[in-house]
């Protein structure tokens, strides 16, 4: 049996930047470390990365601060995307630092498949590796899919955790051996993501300068083609035309007027209706999404591809907003009985937002009944089991050799 604090686990991050996968994995690492049965640490390849027109630094990232607050050791190879380095080549000093970190661990976790290019380097210590996947589009992951398959062929991979059934199915079809794939559904901290009382909801709306009687749609996504922000904006235009009390909130990396691509999209879609823009609020990266969701009637997702089990739908629903999504990844099963699935036509989406907002109170009991299946406690238990099995099975194989 593994003794308390006896199992050491190293997570490899490409870098720290805004996104659901990093938030989810950070919840796993911090939760398992604080539980005491495992000792977790994190090695990030980059200390800063430019994403969605923003240079995002590790030390400024709330995921980094959450890990440090939980007592997790976080180190970095010190890279910056601003340096223009070949991402597939590492210096001797970088490889030595990575090896030192790996040698101190029993199990390696890779946050998504990209860091496996480091694991596949000659001389990287032999440790059981668990890859944690959070998308359903391996074909859009560039050379990272090849890195995943290389690690599998070399026998480095002990398990691959898929956060959704759509992820498992897509990567199995792409060539990942089925016996490696495990599904551990996403979960959230239900103590943080919960509905606000009527009085608090009104107070929060007042603090955000939102009318008490407004119909509020929240959109939490980075400005990326996968998230289909143009479809959201076109749907928001129709929604704001149809709903005089409507407000639309845009949150995430690149969702601010400092992003020239967003400004161009706003000019294109709302150029002849600047009056509607007064009710569209680009808020950028927010670290209080539980409050944004709590003031909202609807949480919207308009993604075109790649989604697995989107956290925004889960978090928004558990804060009292009705989830409305396009049919990507496991989204339809997530919103089953608590929300709506639409096609990709702006008028349909806008009409569904209005219907969802009108039925928010009606769906409250269904959202409450769904809370246990979205608990991060169940998710942590799933990850802990996969990690301990990876360690145990590797020990058995070594003993046989």
URNORSUL-V458399 format. One record per residue. N is the residue number from 1. SS is DSSP state (h for helix, s for strand, l for the rest). PHI is phi in whole degrees, 0 to 359 (999 if undefined). NEAR is the number of other C-alpha atoms within 10 Angstrom. Layout:
N;SS;PHI;NEAR
N;SS;PHI;NEAR
This chain:
1;l;999;6
2;l;286;11
3;l;283;9
4;l;305;11
5;l;65;13
6;l;271;13
7;s;261;18
8;s;258;19
9;s;233;26
10;s;250;24
11;s;262;26
12;s;257;28
13;s;249;22
14;l;295;23
15;l;177;26
16;l;254;23
17;l;203;26
18;l;296;21
19;l;164;16
20;h;295;17
21;h;297;21
22;h;292;20
23;h;297;18
24;h;295;20
25;h;295;22
26;h;296;20
27;h;299;21
28;h;296;23
29;h;297;26
30;h;296;22
31;h;295;21
32;h;291;21
33;h;295;21
34;h;290;14
35;h;293;13
36;l;94;14
37;l;281;16
38;s;232;22
39;s;254;23
40;s;250;28
41;s;218;25
42;s;227;23
43;s;241;21
44;s;257;22
45;s;293;24
46;s;251;19
47;s;264;20
48;s;207;24
49;s;220;20
50;s;269;13
51;s;222;16
52;l;49;18
53;l;66;14
54;s;229;13
55;s;278;14
56;s;253;20
57;s;260;17
58;h;304;22
59;h;294;12
60;h;269;12
61;l;280;15
62;h;295;16
63;h;295;22
64;h;300;23
65;h;294;15
66;h;295;15
67;h;295;21
68;h;297;14
69;h;296;11
70;l;278;15
71;l;89;15
72;l;276;19
73;s;284;15
74;s;235;17
75;s;232;18
76;s;214;20
77;s;282;18
78;s;86;13
79;s;283;19
80;s;225;18
81;h;294;16
82;h;288;10
83;h;280;7
84;l;71;8
85;l;283;11
86;l;292;8
87;l;293;12
88;l;261;11
89;l;242;12
90;l;233;16
91;l;284;8
92;h;300;9
93;h;294;10
94;h;294;17
95;h;294;19
96;h;294;15
97;h;295;15
98;h;297;22
99;h;295;17
100;h;299;13
101;h;295;20
102;h;292;23
103;h;295;15
104;l;275;13
105;l;247;19
106;l;269;21
107;s;223;24
108;s;252;30
109;s;254;28
110;s;250;25
111;s;285;25
112;l;68;26
113;l;272;27
114;l;302;24
115;l;293;23
116;h;293;27
117;h;296;19
118;h;282;22
119;h;300;25
120;l;280;16
121;l;293;13
122;l;303;8
123;l;90;10
124;l;295;16
125;l;305;17
126;l;285;15
127;l;220;19
128;s;296;22
129;s;243;27
130;s;245;26
131;s;269;27
132;s;248;24
133;s;252;25
134;l;227;27
135;l;224;25
136;l;236;26
137;l;225;18
138;h;303;21
139;h;292;13
140;h;259;13
141;l;262;15
142;l;59;10
143;l;284;14
144;h;295;18
145;h;298;22
146;h;299;18
147;h;295;19
148;h;296;26
149;h;292;19
150;h;297;17
151;h;297;20
152;h;293;20
153;h;296;12
154;l;281;9
155;l;80;12
156;l;286;19
157;s;283;22
158;s;262;24
159;s;200;23
160;s;232;28
161;s;269;26
162;s;258;27
163;l;278;26
164;l;206;24
165;h;296;17
166;h;296;23
167;h;293;26
168;h;305;25
169;h;295;15
170;h;293;18
171;h;283;24
172;h;295;16
173;h;295;12
174;l;277;15
175;l;116;13
176;l;287;20
177;l;304;15
178;h;299;14
179;h;291;10
180;h;274;16
181;s;278;22
182;s;231;19
183;s;256;19
184;l;236;19
185;l;298;22
186;l;297;26
187;l;219;24
188;s;226;24
189;l;281;14
190;l;290;17
191;l;288;9
192;l;274;14
193;l;264;20
194;l;210;20
195;l;293;23
196;l;268;18
197;l;296;10
198;h;305;10
199;h;292;9
200;h;291;13
201;h;300;17
202;h;294;18
203;h;294;16
204;h;294;18
205;h;298;21
206;h;298;13
207;h;294;9
208;l;264;12
209;l;61;9
210;l;249;19
211;l;300;14
212;l;298;15
213;l;261;10
214;l;290;17
215;s;264;23
216;s;251;28
217;s;248;30
218;s;255;26
219;s;232;26
220;s;243;28
221;l;196;27
222;l;277;23
223;l;279;24
224;l;210;15
225;h;303;12
226;h;303;15
227;h;281;19
228;l;57;18
229;h;296;23
230;h;297;19
231;h;296;19
232;h;299;22
233;h;296;21
234;h;294;20
235;h;290;22
236;h;296;28
237;h;300;24
238;h;297;18
239;h;301;27
240;h;291;20
241;h;290;14
242;h;281;14
243;l;242;15
244;l;301;12
245;l;264;15
246;s;284;21
247;s;225;23
248;s;235;27
249;s;250;22
250;s;246;27
251;s;236;23
252;l;134;21
253;l;298;24
254;l;86;24
255;l;267;27
256;l;212;19
257;l;287;15
258;l;280;13
259;l;267;16
260;h;298;12
261;h;293;16
262;h;292;19
263;h;301;13
264;h;297;13
265;h;297;15
266;h;296;19
267;h;296;14
268;h;292;12
269;h;272;15
270;h;246;17
271;l;305;13
272;l;268;9
273;l;225;12
274;h;298;12
275;h;296;11
276;h;290;19
277;h;295;18
278;l;295;10
279;l;250;19
280;s;247;20
281;s;241;16
282;s;283;19
283;s;258;16
284;s;69;21
285;l;287;19
286;l;241;15
287;l;253;13
288;l;231;9
289;h;299;19
290;h;299;19
291;h;281;21
292;h;299;25
293;h;295;31
294;h;294;27
295;l;269;30
296;l;265;27
297;l;266;27
298;s;223;31
299;s;247;31
300;s;250;27
301;s;225;29
302;l;238;26
303;l;299;24
304;l;264;17
305;l;195;18
306;l;83;21
307;l;294;23
308;l;244;24
309;l;229;29
310;l;302;25
311;h;295;22
312;h;300;20
313;h;294;25
314;h;291;25
315;h;298;25
316;h;298;30
317;h;298;31
318;h;288;28
319;l;263;26
320;l;106;26
321;l;272;33
322;s;273;33
323;s;282;31
324;s;231;27
325;s;223;26
326;s;281;20
327;l;277;20
328;l;241;20
329;l;54;24
330;l;266;19
331;h;302;25
332;h;299;18
333;h;288;13
334;h;296;22
335;l;268;20
336;l;305;13
337;l;74;12
338;l;237;23
339;l;200;25
340;s;223;22
341;s;245;18
342;s;239;19
343;l;273;12
344;l;246;17
345;l;256;12
346;h;305;20
347;h;294;17
348;h;296;14
349;h;297;28
350;h;298;25
351;h;296;16
352;h;289;20
353;h;303;28
354;h;295;19
355;h;296;14
356;h;299;24
357;h;297;21
358;h;294;15
359;l;255;14
360;l;302;19
361;l;294;15
362;l;301;12
363;l;270;18
364;h;300;18
365;h;295;11
366;h;293;14
367;h;296;22
368;h;297;16
369;h;294;10
370;h;277;19
371;h;304;16
372;h;302;13
373;h;286;15
374;h;255;20
375;s;289;18
376;h;289;20
377;h;298;17
378;h;295;16
379;h;295;22
380;h;299;22
381;h;297;14
382;h;296;18
383;h;294;21
384;h;300;17
385;h;296;11
386;h;296;19
387;h;296;24
388;h;293;18
389;h;293;14
390;h;300;21
391;h;293;21
392;h;295;14
393;h;295;13
394;h;294;17
395;h;297;13
396;h;294;10
397;h;296;9
398;h;295;8
399;h;297;8
400;h;294;7
401;l;293;6
